[in-house]
Amino acid sequence: MSGPEADEQIKAFTLERDREIRKLGIKNTLIGAVLIAISGSAIHFLLAIPENYGWRLSAGRGVAILVLVGLYGLWKLTNGIIYLVRPQSEHQSISDLEE
């Protein structure tokens, strides 16, 4: 294989890899946005409950779990945006990125 043909193959492989990383970016962005929206609205609902209800005190653990879910969503959203904007910055294999 000559030099220009090899360069064309490398360019094609790089474009395919970037396309796959962008697909992962879209998936991570959507997952992150959904998790943030769900946890944010659930936290708002739990904190809007009047204090005279007895189970508001037990909602503290639920709020803590929802905050963790929201933080995980923020992490997924951030990674997704990075994969979308700059896929060539990732040097791991695609199978490692999917985990």
Buried (B, 14 or more C-beta within 10 A) or exposed (E): EEEEEEEEEEEEEEEEBBEBBBBBBEBBBEBBBEBBEBBBEBBEEBEEEEEEEEEEEEBEEEBEEBEEBBEBBBEBBEBBBBBBEEBEEBEEEEEEBEE
